[in-house]
Amino acid sequence: MNSQDLLNVAKEFGSPVYVYDAEKIVSQYQRLTSAFKKVKSLRINYAVKALSNISVLKLFNNLGSGIDTVSWQEVKLGLAAGFKPENIIFTPNGVSLEEIEAVAALGVQINIDNLSVLEQFGAKHPDIPVCIRINPHVMAGGNSNISVGHIDSKFGISIHQIPHILRIVENTNMCVNGIHMHTGSDILDIEVFLYASEILFETAKNFKDLEFVDFGSGFKVPYKDGDIETNIEELGKKLGNRFNKFCEEYGKDLTLAFEPGKFLVSEAGNFLAKVNVVKQTTSTVFAGIDSGFNHLIRPMFYNSYHKIENISNPKGRERFYSIVGYICETDTFANNRRISEIKEGDVLCFKNAGAYCFTMASNYNSRYRPAEILWYKGQAHLIRKRETFDDLIRNQVEVNLDDLQPKKEIAK
Ligand SMILES: *Cc1c(COP(=O)(O)O)cnc(C)c1O
């Protein structure tokens, strides 16, 4: 889809609005599967938390993808989208044993990432096979906020605790059918990832009933021109070969699993917002849009970069702008960005708005969450309505304060 298509969407559905290009999602999925075509059994489990709209989930189901979920609610969304329980993996962190049991009861693959829950679950349900999430203590990326492999990370069971795991498995007689790692969000260096994979293979040899080895995610996508991205084709070749060799050593054809979010949906997403005001101060030209961190929090939360284009005036002379929101807090999307000349009423397009954008939106400042559009086969389809005032007050309970009596003291 091109800029004119996006402008038409903004015209038809209003702003702010998220627009997802299905074709891009499909091509990313196919790029990943073809990179690993030498692997006999490959499973891609799309990480629902990146973008959880049910129509997007249906698209993944049509592609033959599975899903990776982190809450009971995401599992329910997946089931509602038509995924079979056996194509869902549950990889939570810090959730209760009850939630894990509830998800297991739906027939979903469980992935356990702490010793205490492993022991309790194994003792109660030795008949339900589980996957174990390992922390190989490898820092895959540069950004320590999104790297989860370090030694005091809350994610995964440390490789230094393998003896504990083995003792629990032996004592409870439970079955471990998968071994998993998810080292962080940015794989910049394939060699580092392969190194972590070796640790996972070494760990895997301890378990006799494996069906799959799950390498998590962390594929980096480009956000700006010249950004390094994970070389999927090279990773596919190197890890694919190594995996096939491991299966020979292990004596069984295992499934190689991945659970990417960002790689599959980030670049497919565009966030469109309208410029409310252009404000010239003594030092800066601000463009204030009809949105804020209530709709797109990544720039403020992770300091992440989103390319911004003025699709209303793509050929205009470039000037420097600071793009800010309408929230009564500092909510700067971009500082001193070169963007073609902005007039009030222009529509700005934020790129890479597919992953962790709408799913992190809130009602802060009592604003409505935006609409979502799926661009599919050359047409725009509304896949989530913009919220209305009713949505804001739906669960609020209005009490009549004047009628409330003070709590009576209990007589002794
Ligand atoms: C968030 C998450 C993913 C997806 O990560 P991306 O960087 O979006 O690819 C995969 N696995 C687990 C366990 C996660 O928590």
The ligand as an SDF file (V2000), in Angstrom:
LIG
                    3D

 15 15  0  0  0  0  0  0  0  0999 V2000
    7.7960  -10.8240   23.6170 C   0  0  0  0  0  0  0  0  0  0  0  0
    8.2170  -12.1890   23.3930 C   0  0  0  0  0  0  0  0  0  0  0  0
    8.5150  -12.6310   22.1040 C   0  0  0  0  0  0  0  0  0  0  0  0
    8.4950  -11.7510   20.8830 C   0  0  0  0  0  0  0  0  0  0  0  0
    9.6000  -10.8900   20.8510 O   0  0  0  0  0  0  0  0  0  0  0  0
    9.8740   -9.9700   19.5640 P   0  0  0  0  0  0  0  0  0  0  0  0
   11.0430   -9.1560   19.9260 O   0  0  0  0  0  0  0  0  0  0  0  0
    8.6560   -9.1340   19.3570 O   0  0  0  0  0  0  0  0  0  0  0  0
   10.0970  -10.8440   18.4190 O   0  0  0  0  0  0  0  0  0  0  0  0
    8.8500  -13.9620   21.9680 C   0  0  0  0  0  0  0  0  0  0  0  0
    8.8950  -14.7980   23.0280 N   0  0  0  0  0  0  0  0  0  0  0  0
    8.6180  -14.3930   24.2850 C   0  0  0  0  0  0  0  0  0  0  0  0
    8.6720  -15.3640   25.3970 C   0  0  0  0  0  0  0  0  0  0  0  0
    8.2700  -13.0790   24.5100 C   0  0  0  0  0  0  0  0  0  0  0  0
    8.0120  -12.6870   25.7560 O   0  0  0  0  0  0  0  0  0  0  0  0
  1  2  1  0
  2  3  1  0
  2 14  2  0
  3  4  1  0
  3 10  2  0
  4  5  1  0
  5  6  1  0
  6  7  2  0
  6  8  1  0
  6  9  1  0
 10 11  1  0
 11 12  2  0
 12 13  1  0
 12 14  1  0
 14 15  1  0
M  END
$$$$
